Amino acid sequence: MANPELEAAARRSAAALAAWKQQHLGERLDLIGANLQWANLQGADLSGANLHGAYLRGAYLTGANLQWANLHGANLQWA
């Protein structure tokens, strides 16, 4: 289950996600099953994030860093 605070930050914007990461240094991006439909994650650093089963349908991922991210079972339709 995704961290609710992290999921809310990711839904708001890439900048909100970056701010969350600054406040939680060293914590893994746990977004398992997160609903990020239509989220604007342009340029977001999602490297190493656990997005297993996440709903990223229509998410804006241009320039996002997904290196080493777990996207197993994620819905990336129209992303």
PyMOL Python script that loads the backbone (N, CA, C, O; Angstrom):
from pymol import cmd

cmd.read_pdbstr("""\
ATOM      1  N   MET A   1       0.846  -1.179   0.000  1.00  0.00           N
ATOM      2  CA  MET A   1       0.000   0.000   0.000  1.00  0.00           C
ATOM      3  C   MET A   1       0.889   1.238   0.000  1.00  0.00           C
ATOM      4  O   MET A   1       1.867   1.313   0.743  1.00  0.00           O
ATOM      5  N   ALA A   2       0.546   2.185  -0.820  1.00  0.00           N
ATOM      6  CA  ALA A   2       1.329   3.411  -0.958  1.00  0.00           C
ATOM      7  C   ALA A   2       1.259   4.256   0.310  1.00  0.00           C
ATOM      8  O   ALA A   2       0.256   4.251   1.024  1.00  0.00           O
ATOM      9  N   ASN A   3       2.333   4.974   0.570  1.00  0.00           N
ATOM     10  CA  ASN A   3       2.367   5.953   1.650  1.00  0.00           C
ATOM     11  C   ASN A   3       1.387   7.067   1.261  1.00  0.00           C
ATOM     12  O   ASN A   3       1.598   7.723   0.241  1.00  0.00           O
ATOM     13  N   PRO A   4       0.321   7.304   2.042  1.00  0.00           N
ATOM     14  CA  PRO A   4      -0.714   8.275   1.657  1.00  0.00           C
ATOM     15  C   PRO A   4      -0.182   9.701   1.481  1.00  0.00           C
ATOM     16  O   PRO A   4      -0.610  10.412   0.573  1.00  0.00           O
ATOM     17  N   GLU A   5       0.734  10.114   2.332  1.00  0.00           N
ATOM     18  CA  GLU A   5       1.299  11.456   2.239  1.00  0.00           C
ATOM     19  C   GLU A   5       2.112  11.598   0.948  1.00  0.00           C
ATOM     20  O   GLU A   5       2.032  12.616   0.261  1.00  0.00           O
ATOM     21  N   LEU A   6       2.886  10.575   0.632  1.00  0.00           N
ATOM     22  CA  LEU A   6       3.691  10.578  -0.586  1.00  0.00           C
ATOM     23  C   LEU A   6       2.792  10.545  -1.812  1.00  0.00           C
ATOM     24  O   LEU A   6       3.038  11.268  -2.778  1.00  0.00           O
ATOM     25  N   GLU A   7       1.763   9.722  -1.788  1.00  0.00           N
ATOM     26  CA  GLU A   7       0.832   9.638  -2.916  1.00  0.00           C
ATOM     27  C   GLU A   7       0.168  10.988  -3.171  1.00  0.00           C
ATOM     28  O   GLU A   7       0.028  11.404  -4.321  1.00  0.00           O
ATOM     29  N   ALA A   8      -0.239  11.671  -2.111  1.00  0.00           N
ATOM     30  CA  ALA A   8      -0.874  12.982  -2.257  1.00  0.00           C
ATOM     31  C   ALA A   8       0.104  13.992  -2.875  1.00  0.00           C
ATOM     32  O   ALA A   8      -0.289  14.793  -3.722  1.00  0.00           O
ATOM     33  N   ALA A   9       1.354  13.955  -2.460  1.00  0.00           N
ATOM     34  CA  ALA A   9       2.370  14.854  -3.016  1.00  0.00           C
ATOM     35  C   ALA A   9       2.574  14.565  -4.500  1.00  0.00           C
ATOM     36  O   ALA A   9       2.659  15.492  -5.306  1.00  0.00           O
ATOM     37  N   ALA A  10       2.651  13.302  -4.863  1.00  0.00           N
ATOM     38  CA  ALA A  10       2.854  12.919  -6.259  1.00  0.00           C
ATOM     39  C   ALA A  10       1.667  13.325  -7.121  1.00  0.00           C
ATOM     40  O   ALA A  10       1.847  13.685  -8.284  1.00  0.00           O
ATOM     41  N   ARG A  11       0.464  13.275  -6.575  1.00  0.00           N
ATOM     42  CA  ARG A  11      -0.723  13.688  -7.327  1.00  0.00           C
ATOM     43  C   ARG A  11      -0.723  15.194  -7.567  1.00  0.00           C
ATOM     44  O   ARG A  11      -1.216  15.660  -8.594  1.00  0.00           O
ATOM     45  N   ARG A  12      -0.167  15.965  -6.614  1.00  0.00           N
ATOM     46  CA  ARG A  12      -0.157  17.424  -6.757  1.00  0.00           C
ATOM     47  C   ARG A  12       0.777  17.871  -7.880  1.00  0.00           C
ATOM     48  O   ARG A  12       0.354  18.593  -8.783  1.00  0.00           O
ATOM     49  N   SER A  13       2.056  17.447  -7.832  1.00  0.00           N
ATOM     50  CA  SER A  13       3.013  17.889  -8.851  1.00  0.00           C
ATOM     51  C   SER A  13       4.379  17.270  -8.603  1.00  0.00           C
ATOM     52  O   SER A  13       4.646  16.703  -7.544  1.00  0.00           O
ATOM     53  N   ALA A  14       5.244  17.396  -9.619  1.00  0.00           N
ATOM     54  CA  ALA A  14       6.625  16.928  -9.480  1.00  0.00           C
ATOM     55  C   ALA A  14       7.347  17.751  -8.404  1.00  0.00           C
ATOM     56  O   ALA A  14       8.187  17.219  -7.677  1.00  0.00           O
ATOM     57  N   ALA A  15       7.024  19.033  -8.303  1.00  0.00           N
ATOM     58  CA  ALA A  15       7.653  19.896  -7.299  1.00  0.00           C
ATOM     59  C   ALA A  15       7.249  19.463  -5.887  1.00  0.00           C
ATOM     60  O   ALA A  15       8.083  19.453  -4.982  1.00  0.00           O
ATOM     61  N   ALA A  16       5.989  19.109  -5.696  1.00  0.00           N
ATOM     62  CA  ALA A  16       5.525  18.640  -4.383  1.00  0.00           C
ATOM     63  C   ALA A  16       6.194  17.311  -4.034  1.00  0.00           C
ATOM     64  O   ALA A  16       6.523  17.066  -2.873  1.00  0.00           O
ATOM     65  N   LEU A  17       6.393  16.462  -5.029  1.00  0.00           N
ATOM     66  CA  LEU A  17       7.081  15.194  -4.815  1.00  0.00           C
ATOM     67  C   LEU A  17       8.533  15.453  -4.403  1.00  0.00           C
ATOM     68  O   LEU A  17       9.046  14.804  -3.491  1.00  0.00           O
ATOM     69  N   ALA A  18       9.189  16.397  -5.072  1.00  0.00           N
ATOM     70  CA  ALA A  18      10.577  16.735  -4.744  1.00  0.00           C
ATOM     71  C   ALA A  18      10.671  17.291  -3.319  1.00  0.00           C
ATOM     72  O   ALA A  18      11.617  16.979  -2.596  1.00  0.00           O
ATOM     73  N   ALA A  19       9.705  18.104  -2.917  1.00  0.00           N
ATOM     74  CA  ALA A  19       9.688  18.647  -1.560  1.00  0.00           C
ATOM     75  C   ALA A  19       9.521  17.531  -0.536  1.00  0.00           C
ATOM     76  O   ALA A  19      10.171  17.547   0.510  1.00  0.00           O
ATOM     77  N   TRP A  20       8.653  16.561  -0.827  1.00  0.00           N
ATOM     78  CA  TRP A  20       8.464  15.429   0.079  1.00  0.00           C
ATOM     79  C   TRP A  20       9.774  14.662   0.229  1.00  0.00           C
ATOM     80  O   TRP A  20      10.155  14.274   1.334  1.00  0.00           O
ATOM     81  N   LYS A  21      10.461  14.447  -0.897  1.00  0.00           N
ATOM     82  CA  LYS A  21      11.731  13.715  -0.856  1.00  0.00           C
ATOM     83  C   LYS A  21      12.764  14.464  -0.005  1.00  0.00           C
ATOM     84  O   LYS A  21      13.534  13.835   0.721  1.00  0.00           O
ATOM     85  N   GLN A  22      12.788  15.787  -0.085  1.00  0.00           N
ATOM     86  CA  GLN A  22      13.724  16.584   0.719  1.00  0.00           C
ATOM     87  C   GLN A  22      13.440  16.420   2.213  1.00  0.00           C
ATOM     88  O   GLN A  22      14.369  16.389   3.020  1.00  0.00           O
ATOM     89  N   GLN A  23      12.186  16.318   2.576  1.00  0.00           N
ATOM     90  CA  GLN A  23      11.794  16.189   3.980  1.00  0.00           C
ATOM     91  C   GLN A  23      11.951  14.769   4.501  1.00  0.00           C
ATOM     92  O   GLN A  23      11.941  14.553   5.713  1.00  0.00           O
ATOM     93  N   HIS A  24      12.095  13.803   3.612  1.00  0.00           N
ATOM     94  CA  HIS A  24      12.164  12.393   3.997  1.00  0.00           C
ATOM     95  C   HIS A  24      13.388  11.734   3.360  1.00  0.00           C
ATOM     96  O   HIS A  24      13.284  10.690   2.716  1.00  0.00           O
ATOM     97  N   LEU A  25      14.531  12.354   3.550  1.00  0.00           N
ATOM     98  CA  LEU A  25      15.767  11.851   2.952  1.00  0.00           C
ATOM     99  C   LEU A  25      15.998  10.389   3.327  1.00  0.00           C
ATOM    100  O   LEU A  25      15.845   9.993   4.483  1.00  0.00           O
ATOM    101  N   GLY A  26      16.365   9.615   2.340  1.00  0.00           N
ATOM    102  CA  GLY A  26      16.674   8.210   2.569  1.00  0.00           C
ATOM    103  C   GLY A  26      15.476   7.274   2.534  1.00  0.00           C
ATOM    104  O   GLY A  26      15.655   6.057   2.497  1.00  0.00           O
ATOM    105  N   GLU A  27      14.260   7.809   2.544  1.00  0.00           N
ATOM    106  CA  GLU A  27      13.071   6.948   2.481  1.00  0.00           C
ATOM    107  C   GLU A  27      12.811   6.539   1.035  1.00  0.00           C
ATOM    108  O   GLU A  27      12.963   7.337   0.111  1.00  0.00           O
ATOM    109  N   ARG A  28      12.422   5.303   0.863  1.00  0.00           N
ATOM    110  CA  ARG A  28      12.101   4.799  -0.469  1.00  0.00           C
ATOM    111  C   ARG A  28      10.750   5.356  -0.919  1.00  0.00           C
ATOM    112  O   ARG A  28       9.842   5.547  -0.111  1.00  0.00           O
ATOM    113  N   LEU A  29      10.637   5.608  -2.200  1.00  0.00           N
ATOM    114  CA  LEU A  29       9.373   6.082  -2.761  1.00  0.00           C
ATOM    115  C   LEU A  29       8.422   4.902  -2.895  1.00  0.00           C
ATOM    116  O   LEU A  29       8.444   4.187  -3.896  1.00  0.00           O
ATOM    117  N   ASP A  30       7.593   4.704  -1.888  1.00  0.00           N
ATOM    118  CA  ASP A  30       6.645   3.595  -1.847  1.00  0.00           C
ATOM    119  C   ASP A  30       5.312   4.070  -2.416  1.00  0.00           C
ATOM    120  O   ASP A  30       4.511   4.695  -1.721  1.00  0.00           O
ATOM    121  N   LEU A  31       5.092   3.765  -3.681  1.00  0.00           N
ATOM    122  CA  LEU A  31       3.857   4.149  -4.351  1.00  0.00           C
ATOM    123  C   LEU A  31       3.131   2.920  -4.891  1.00  0.00           C
ATOM    124  O   LEU A  31       2.521   2.963  -5.959  1.00  0.00           O
ATOM    125  N   ILE A  32       3.208   1.826  -4.137  1.00  0.00           N
ATOM    126  CA  ILE A  32       2.557   0.581  -4.533  1.00  0.00           C
ATOM    127  C   ILE A  32       1.051   0.809  -4.636  1.00  0.00           C
ATOM    128  O   ILE A  32       0.406   1.215  -3.669  1.00  0.00           O
ATOM    129  N   GLY A  33       0.505   0.548  -5.808  1.00  0.00           N
ATOM    130  CA  GLY A  33      -0.935   0.674  -6.014  1.00  0.00           C
ATOM    131  C   GLY A  33      -1.458   2.092  -5.988  1.00  0.00           C
ATOM    132  O   GLY A  33      -2.671   2.291  -5.919  1.00  0.00           O
ATOM    133  N   ALA A  34      -0.584   3.089  -6.041  1.00  0.00           N
ATOM    134  CA  ALA A  34      -1.011   4.495  -5.965  1.00  0.00           C
ATOM    135  C   ALA A  34      -1.874   4.868  -7.165  1.00  0.00           C
ATOM    136  O   ALA A  34      -1.646   4.390  -8.277  1.00  0.00           O
ATOM    137  N   ASN A  35      -2.865   5.721  -6.933  1.00  0.00           N
ATOM    138  CA  ASN A  35      -3.696   6.239  -8.009  1.00  0.00           C
ATOM    139  C   ASN A  35      -3.107   7.580  -8.453  1.00  0.00           C
ATOM    140  O   ASN A  35      -3.339   8.613  -7.826  1.00  0.00           O
ATOM    141  N   LEU A  36      -2.344   7.543  -9.544  1.00  0.00           N
ATOM    142  CA  LEU A  36      -1.715   8.749 -10.075  1.00  0.00           C
ATOM    143  C   LEU A  36      -2.252   9.055 -11.466  1.00  0.00           C
ATOM    144  O   LEU A  36      -1.541   9.585 -12.320  1.00  0.00           O
ATOM    145  N   GLN A  37      -3.509   8.714 -11.677  1.00  0.00           N
ATOM    146  CA  GLN A  37      -4.142   8.962 -12.969  1.00  0.00           C
ATOM    147  C   GLN A  37      -4.108  10.452 -13.273  1.00  0.00           C
ATOM    148  O   GLN A  37      -4.500  11.273 -12.443  1.00  0.00           O
ATOM    149  N   TRP A  38      -3.638  10.795 -14.465  1.00  0.00           N
ATOM    150  CA  TRP A  38      -3.538  12.154 -14.985  1.00  0.00           C
ATOM    151  C   TRP A  38      -2.613  13.060 -14.165  1.00  0.00           C
ATOM    152  O   TRP A  38      -2.664  14.280 -14.320  1.00  0.00           O
ATOM    153  N   ALA A  39      -1.780  12.496 -13.304  1.00  0.00           N
ATOM    154  CA  ALA A  39      -0.851  13.295 -12.508  1.00  0.00           C
ATOM    155  C   ALA A  39       0.196  13.938 -13.411  1.00  0.00           C
ATOM    156  O   ALA A  39       0.661  13.319 -14.368  1.00  0.00           O
ATOM    157  N   ASN A  40       0.562  15.171 -13.108  1.00  0.00           N
ATOM    158  CA  ASN A  40       1.610  15.855 -13.856  1.00  0.00           C
ATOM    159  C   ASN A  40       2.936  15.598 -13.161  1.00  0.00           C
ATOM    160  O   ASN A  40       3.291  16.287 -12.204  1.00  0.00           O
ATOM    161  N   LEU A  41       3.660  14.608 -13.644  1.00  0.00           N
ATOM    162  CA  LEU A  41       4.952  14.230 -13.070  1.00  0.00           C
ATOM    163  C   LEU A  41       6.087  14.548 -14.038  1.00  0.00           C
ATOM    164  O   LEU A  41       7.112  13.866 -14.054  1.00  0.00           O
ATOM    165  N   GLN A  42       5.895  15.582 -14.839  1.00  0.00           N
ATOM    166  CA  GLN A  42       6.919  15.995 -15.793  1.00  0.00           C
ATOM    167  C   GLN A  42       8.204  16.324 -15.048  1.00  0.00           C
ATOM    168  O   GLN A  42       8.216  17.172 -14.155  1.00  0.00           O
ATOM    169  N   GLY A  43       9.283  15.649 -15.422  1.00  0.00           N
ATOM    170  CA  GLY A  43      10.588  15.895 -14.828  1.00  0.00           C
ATOM    171  C   GLY A  43      10.769  15.342 -13.428  1.00  0.00           C
ATOM    172  O   GLY A  43      11.792  15.609 -12.797  1.00  0.00           O
ATOM    173  N   ALA A  44       9.815  14.583 -12.925  1.00  0.00           N
ATOM    174  CA  ALA A  44       9.897  14.047 -11.564  1.00  0.00           C
ATOM    175  C   ALA A  44      11.001  13.006 -11.444  1.00  0.00           C
ATOM    176  O   ALA A  44      11.253  12.244 -12.377  1.00  0.00           O
ATOM    177  N   ASP A  45      11.656  12.982 -10.290  1.00  0.00           N
ATOM    178  CA  ASP A  45      12.666  11.954 -10.021  1.00  0.00           C
ATOM    179  C   ASP A  45      11.986  10.790  -9.319  1.00  0.00           C
ATOM    180  O   ASP A  45      11.789  10.806  -8.104  1.00  0.00           O
ATOM    181  N   LEU A  46      11.635   9.792 -10.097  1.00  0.00           N
ATOM    182  CA  LEU A  46      10.991   8.590  -9.576  1.00  0.00           C
ATOM    183  C   LEU A  46      11.968   7.414  -9.599  1.00  0.00           C
ATOM    184  O   LEU A  46      11.553   6.255  -9.579  1.00  0.00           O
ATOM    185  N   SER A  47      13.258   7.715  -9.641  1.00  0.00           N
ATOM    186  CA  SER A  47      14.259   6.656  -9.699  1.00  0.00           C
ATOM    187  C   SER A  47      14.177   5.793  -8.444  1.00  0.00           C
ATOM    188  O   SER A  47      14.154   6.300  -7.323  1.00  0.00           O
ATOM    189  N   GLY A  48      14.133   4.502  -8.653  1.00  0.00           N
ATOM    190  CA  GLY A  48      14.057   3.553  -7.554  1.00  0.00           C
ATOM    191  C   GLY A  48      12.691   3.455  -6.896  1.00  0.00           C
ATOM    192  O   GLY A  48      12.533   2.717  -5.923  1.00  0.00           O
ATOM    193  N   ALA A  49      11.702   4.179  -7.403  1.00  0.00           N
ATOM    194  CA  ALA A  49      10.364   4.157  -6.801  1.00  0.00           C
ATOM    195  C   ALA A  49       9.703   2.797  -6.988  1.00  0.00           C
ATOM    196  O   ALA A  49       9.906   2.130  -8.002  1.00  0.00           O
ATOM    197  N   ASN A  50       8.918   2.397  -6.005  1.00  0.00           N
ATOM    198  CA  ASN A  50       8.141   1.170  -6.129  1.00  0.00           C
ATOM    199  C   ASN A  50       6.743   1.561  -6.587  1.00  0.00           C
ATOM    200  O   ASN A  50       5.904   1.975  -5.788  1.00  0.00           O
ATOM    201  N   LEU A  51       6.510   1.423  -7.890  1.00  0.00           N
ATOM    202  CA  LEU A  51       5.232   1.768  -8.499  1.00  0.00           C
ATOM    203  C   LEU A  51       4.464   0.500  -8.898  1.00  0.00           C
ATOM    204  O   LEU A  51       3.640   0.518  -9.813  1.00  0.00           O
ATOM    205  N   HIS A  52       4.751  -0.588  -8.195  1.00  0.00           N
ATOM    206  CA  HIS A  52       4.102  -1.869  -8.481  1.00  0.00           C
ATOM    207  C   HIS A  52       2.585  -1.702  -8.416  1.00  0.00           C
ATOM    208  O   HIS A  52       2.035  -1.311  -7.386  1.00  0.00           O
ATOM    209  N   GLY A  53       1.928  -2.001  -9.517  1.00  0.00           N
ATOM    210  CA  GLY A  53       0.470  -1.930  -9.561  1.00  0.00           C
ATOM    211  C   GLY A  53      -0.102  -0.523  -9.520  1.00  0.00           C
ATOM    212  O   GLY A  53      -1.306  -0.355  -9.332  1.00  0.00           O
ATOM    213  N   ALA A  54       0.738   0.489  -9.692  1.00  0.00           N
ATOM    214  CA  ALA A  54       0.255   1.874  -9.651  1.00  0.00           C
ATOM    215  C   ALA A  54      -0.609   2.174 -10.873  1.00  0.00           C
ATOM    216  O   ALA A  54      -0.417   1.595 -11.942  1.00  0.00           O
ATOM    217  N   TYR A  55      -1.548   3.075 -10.700  1.00  0.00           N
ATOM    218  CA  TYR A  55      -2.454   3.472 -11.767  1.00  0.00           C
ATOM    219  C   TYR A  55      -1.957   4.805 -12.312  1.00  0.00           C
ATOM    220  O   TYR A  55      -2.256   5.863 -11.759  1.00  0.00           O
ATOM    221  N   LEU A  56      -1.196   4.744 -13.400  1.00  0.00           N
ATOM    222  CA  LEU A  56      -0.573   5.924 -14.007  1.00  0.00           C
ATOM    223  C   LEU A  56      -1.234   6.285 -15.334  1.00  0.00           C
ATOM    224  O   LEU A  56      -0.623   6.940 -16.178  1.00  0.00           O
ATOM    225  N   ARG A  57      -2.466   5.862 -15.514  1.00  0.00           N
ATOM    226  CA  ARG A  57      -3.167   6.098 -16.775  1.00  0.00           C
ATOM    227  C   ARG A  57      -3.231   7.606 -17.046  1.00  0.00           C
ATOM    228  O   ARG A  57      -3.751   8.374 -16.237  1.00  0.00           O
ATOM    229  N   GLY A  58      -2.694   8.007 -18.195  1.00  0.00           N
ATOM    230  CA  GLY A  58      -2.741   9.399 -18.604  1.00  0.00           C
ATOM    231  C   GLY A  58      -1.763  10.304 -17.856  1.00  0.00           C
ATOM    232  O   GLY A  58      -1.782  11.520 -18.046  1.00  0.00           O
ATOM    233  N   ALA A  59      -0.926   9.736 -17.025  1.00  0.00           N
ATOM    234  CA  ALA A  59       0.030  10.562 -16.270  1.00  0.00           C
ATOM    235  C   ALA A  59       1.031  11.194 -17.237  1.00  0.00           C
ATOM    236  O   ALA A  59       1.433  10.578 -18.224  1.00  0.00           O
ATOM    237  N   TYR A  60       1.420  12.409 -16.942  1.00  0.00           N
ATOM    238  CA  TYR A  60       2.374  13.146 -17.768  1.00  0.00           C
ATOM    239  C   TYR A  60       3.765  12.862 -17.224  1.00  0.00           C
ATOM    240  O   TYR A  60       4.144  13.385 -16.176  1.00  0.00           O
ATOM    241  N   LEU A  61       4.530  12.032 -17.935  1.00  0.00           N
ATOM    242  CA  LEU A  61       5.823  11.549 -17.456  1.00  0.00           C
ATOM    243  C   LEU A  61       7.005  12.044 -18.292  1.00  0.00           C
ATOM    244  O   LEU A  61       8.111  11.522 -18.158  1.00  0.00           O
ATOM    245  N   THR A  62       6.789  13.030 -19.142  1.00  0.00           N
ATOM    246  CA  THR A  62       7.871  13.535 -19.978  1.00  0.00           C
ATOM    247  C   THR A  62       9.036  13.998 -19.112  1.00  0.00           C
ATOM    248  O   THR A  62       8.865  14.822 -18.214  1.00  0.00           O
ATOM    249  N   GLY A  63      10.209  13.466 -19.387  1.00  0.00           N
ATOM    250  CA  GLY A  63      11.407  13.864 -18.652  1.00  0.00           C
ATOM    251  C   GLY A  63      11.533  13.272 -17.265  1.00  0.00           C
ATOM    252  O   GLY A  63      12.491  13.576 -16.554  1.00  0.00           O
ATOM    253  N   ALA A  64      10.586  12.431 -16.860  1.00  0.00           N
ATOM    254  CA  ALA A  64      10.649  11.808 -15.533  1.00  0.00           C
ATOM    255  C   ALA A  64      11.759  10.757 -15.513  1.00  0.00           C
ATOM    256  O   ALA A  64      11.987  10.062 -16.503  1.00  0.00           O
ATOM    257  N   ASN A  65      12.441  10.652 -14.384  1.00  0.00           N
ATOM    258  CA  ASN A  65      13.490   9.650 -14.217  1.00  0.00           C
ATOM    259  C   ASN A  65      12.864   8.413 -13.588  1.00  0.00           C
ATOM    260  O   ASN A  65      12.482   8.426 -12.417  1.00  0.00           O
ATOM    261  N   LEU A  66      12.763   7.362 -14.363  1.00  0.00           N
ATOM    262  CA  LEU A  66      12.167   6.098 -13.907  1.00  0.00           C
ATOM    263  C   LEU A  66      13.220   5.000 -13.781  1.00  0.00           C
ATOM    264  O   LEU A  66      12.887   3.817 -13.716  1.00  0.00           O
ATOM    265  N   GLN A  67      14.499   5.399 -13.746  1.00  0.00           N
ATOM    266  CA  GLN A  67      15.570   4.413 -13.646  1.00  0.00           C
ATOM    267  C   GLN A  67      15.417   3.601 -12.370  1.00  0.00           C
ATOM    268  O   GLN A  67      15.240   4.155 -11.285  1.00  0.00           O
ATOM    269  N   TRP A  68      15.486   2.293 -12.512  1.00  0.00           N
ATOM    270  CA  TRP A  68      15.384   1.327 -11.419  1.00  0.00           C
ATOM    271  C   TRP A  68      14.015   1.340 -10.726  1.00  0.00           C
ATOM    272  O   TRP A  68      13.865   0.747  -9.658  1.00  0.00           O
ATOM    273  N   ALA A  69      13.033   1.998 -11.310  1.00  0.00           N
ATOM    274  CA  ALA A  69      11.685   1.991 -10.731  1.00  0.00           C
ATOM    275  C   ALA A  69      11.021   0.645 -11.013  1.00  0.00           C
ATOM    276  O   ALA A  69      11.219   0.058 -12.077  1.00  0.00           O
ATOM    277  N   ASN A  70      10.242   0.169 -10.065  1.00  0.00           N
ATOM    278  CA  ASN A  70       9.477  -1.067 -10.239  1.00  0.00           C
ATOM    279  C   ASN A  70       8.123  -0.694 -10.817  1.00  0.00           C
ATOM    280  O   ASN A  70       7.281  -0.121 -10.125  1.00  0.00           O
ATOM    281  N   LEU A  71       7.914  -1.020 -12.088  1.00  0.00           N
ATOM    282  CA  LEU A  71       6.661  -0.707 -12.773  1.00  0.00           C
ATOM    283  C   LEU A  71       5.838  -1.963 -13.049  1.00  0.00           C
ATOM    284  O   LEU A  71       4.912  -1.939 -13.860  1.00  0.00           O
ATOM    285  N   HIS A  72       6.179  -3.055 -12.375  1.00  0.00           N
ATOM    286  CA  HIS A  72       5.481  -4.323 -12.583  1.00  0.00           C
ATOM    287  C   HIS A  72       3.986  -4.143 -12.304  1.00  0.00           C
ATOM    288  O   HIS A  72       3.595  -3.725 -11.215  1.00  0.00           O
ATOM    289  N   GLY A  73       3.180  -4.457 -13.274  1.00  0.00           N
ATOM    290  CA  GLY A  73       1.732  -4.391 -13.109  1.00  0.00           C
ATOM    291  C   GLY A  73       1.158  -2.983 -13.106  1.00  0.00           C
ATOM    292  O   GLY A  73      -0.032  -2.804 -12.846  1.00  0.00           O
ATOM    293  N   ALA A  74       1.987  -1.973 -13.393  1.00  0.00           N
ATOM    294  CA  ALA A  74       1.488  -0.597 -13.412  1.00  0.00           C
ATOM    295  C   ALA A  74       0.684  -0.363 -14.690  1.00  0.00           C
ATOM    296  O   ALA A  74       1.009  -0.916 -15.741  1.00  0.00           O
ATOM    297  N   ASN A  75      -0.352   0.447 -14.598  1.00  0.00           N
ATOM    298  CA  ASN A  75      -1.154   0.803 -15.760  1.00  0.00           C
ATOM    299  C   ASN A  75      -0.583   2.098 -16.322  1.00  0.00           C
ATOM    300  O   ASN A  75      -0.711   3.161 -15.714  1.00  0.00           O
ATOM    301  N   LEU A  76       0.048   1.998 -17.491  1.00  0.00           N
ATOM    302  CA  LEU A  76       0.674   3.155 -18.138  1.00  0.00           C
ATOM    303  C   LEU A  76      -0.070   3.575 -19.404  1.00  0.00           C
ATOM    304  O   LEU A  76       0.483   4.274 -20.254  1.00  0.00           O
ATOM    305  N   GLN A  77      -1.317   3.149 -19.524  1.00  0.00           N
ATOM    306  CA  GLN A  77      -2.099   3.481 -20.697  1.00  0.00           C
ATOM    307  C   GLN A  77      -2.205   4.996 -20.843  1.00  0.00           C
ATOM    308  O   GLN A  77      -2.557   5.687 -19.887  1.00  0.00           O
ATOM    309  N   TRP A  78      -1.910   5.508 -22.009  1.00  0.00           N
ATOM    310  CA  TRP A  78      -1.956   6.941 -22.374  1.00  0.00           C
ATOM    311  C   TRP A  78      -0.966   7.792 -21.583  1.00  0.00           C
ATOM    312  O   TRP A  78      -1.036   9.020 -21.632  1.00  0.00           O
ATOM    313  N   ALA A  79      -0.057   7.166 -20.864  1.00  0.00           N
ATOM    314  CA  ALA A  79       0.941   7.954 -20.112  1.00  0.00           C
ATOM    315  C   ALA A  79       2.015   8.434 -21.060  1.00  0.00           C
ATOM    316  O   ALA A  79       2.952   9.113 -20.640  1.00  0.00           O
TER     317      ALA A  79
END
""", "prot")
cmd.dss("prot")
cmd.show_as("cartoon", "prot")
cmd.util.cbc("prot")
cmd.orient("prot")
